[in-house]
Amino acid sequence: MQGATHRWSSRSGNGIARVGPPLETKIATLRRRCAIHSLRWLSWRTVPQAPIPNRAVVVFTRAPEAGRVKTRLARELGEATALAAHRELGALVLSAAAGLADCEVVVAYTPADREELVRAWLGGARHYEPQADGDLGTRMLAAITDRFAAGAGRVLLIGTDCPAVGADLLEAAFRELDRADAVLGPSVDGGYYLIGMTSPIPGLFRDIPWSTPMTLSVTLDRAAAAGVTVALLEERRDVDTAADWAAWRATRGAPAGGD
């Protein structure tokens, strides 16, 4: 009947009829529920996702354990001072990297089973990844390649031996990658404290005389042979020896110390 209100009923076991809500009320309720679910779905679909940073800095370091870090410094000043130096320098470098905007910071550590120790040192709100197996070049290349695979367009890798690496220097390194394939930060001892690139360049990491006065020059020769353009940053001094440590501490008005 036109204009009638439809109701439903059923009989219970005792023969008493139970009258339910009008059919129109049920339909309206279902429509409201569908509308709510649709809004929730649209809200989920339209929530803006945080963009993946186009830049990444890999902080390459070793877990802070006495006798396993800064061995050259330890021979001169003792293991306790060497460990304290390692901890101080690493925290400074990470702080510089963390000061960059729109940049992923990854701590690549070794040994692989020391993540908890490294987190306790550098803070839990970081991205930590164990270094790959192999020599230094293999491990560095793997860490850089992983960041490109994760979506970065430019990647820097820095160690924790050079405390004079600040956020401004890291920004300068990224700017250099706007005009060059790679960037290197020369260190006074013939190596480098920073390397960066716009894509993985395996030739810069293979068969390099690591930790020698020839490290930088051989790397530059490999780049030239491969047609890779390289920009150089300002020279900096790593802290590897007692003299290096004393010079750095002097800039901060602190004694070099020793065990």
Secondary structure, 3 states (H helix, E strand, C coil): CCCCCCEEEEECCCCCEEEEEEHHHHHHHHHHHHHHHHHHHHHHHHCCCCCCCCEEEEEEEECCCCCCCCHHHHHHHCHHHHHHHHHHHHHHHHHHHHCCCCCEEEEEEECCCCHHHHHHHHCCCCEEEECCCCCHHHHHHHHHHHHHHCCCCEEEEECCCCCCCCHHHHHHHHHHCCCCCEEEEEECCCCEEEEEECCCCHHHCCCCCCCCCCHHHHHHHHHHHCCCCEEECCCECCCCCHHHHHHHHHHCCCCCCCC
